[in-house]
Amino acid sequence: MLLRCLRVLVFFCGMLTPLCGAFLPGCAQQPTAPVITPTPPQKSPADPTAEMTAPDVPAGARQVSQPVVKDGLSLTISLDKKKYKPDEKITLHFELKNVYEKAMWVGDGFLAPEYHEAGPGRHFEVHVTADEGHQLYFWSGAETEGPQGAVRRVVALESGATYKGDIRLYRRFAAGQPPDEQGGAFEDTETRRNHVLGVDGHLYQVTLRYQVDSRTHRVWEALSDFSAEGLWEGVIDSAALVFEVHAADKEKK
């Protein structure tokens, strides 16, 4: 008898939930962040890790990738130099450019444009390969969760306009440092152990993936002229850059 009563109660609760959301704003369901299962970064067949070598440029020279264009959007990444010491800050810069003849909208995470989240399933994914083919996951220092994790901010780009930003790959941790000023975290995709740049590896290849799917995020505070049809959607991977992390007395000559 008790079991039957519980089943009836569960049935009526299920029937009332959508009505509550429809008539009582406070009960309306909130967007939730998508469930993200990390998948290992894919190694490009055209650029095998076994042949990965540092570019023949001065150690302190800025590195800029070749632009990659897809559906009217160009993606370029850059690093401040080629060789770093273990405690040096490493920042990945990116530039999205509208090379189409018409205006478009680009999306980014809830913290944008002041901060650009990166991680599996985010608008930006940093794909890193260390030394002899070890694939690494990367998560930025600050990441939104819950309803905010399912939010997309949009920016209008006229033809020829750019959207630029930085992703902090590494920064030495200091007490009291807020998450949005911290470096990111690396993890080996096979062992699932933390990877320390310059300790667990020395030679790295990095690419940046930019991805927009209208089904995974809800637009937040869009301008009155925003058009969902004008939102750039798809996946675009940058060209690769290679950098090294060595102690001063162990740098490769």
Buried (B, 14 or more C-beta within 10 A) or exposed (E): EEEEEEEEEEEEEEEEEEEBEEEEEEEEEEBEBEEEEBEEBEBBEEBEBEEBEBEEEEEEEEBBBEBBEBEBBBBBBBBBBBBBEBEBEBBBBBBBBBBBEEBBBBBBBBBBEEBBBBBBBBBBBBBBBBEEEBBBBBBBBBBBEEBBBBBBBBBBBEEEBEBEBEBBBBBEEEEEEEEBBBBBBBBBBEEEEEBEBBEBBBBBBBBBBBBBBEEBBEBBEBEEEEEEEBBBBEEBBBBBBBBBBBEEEEBEE
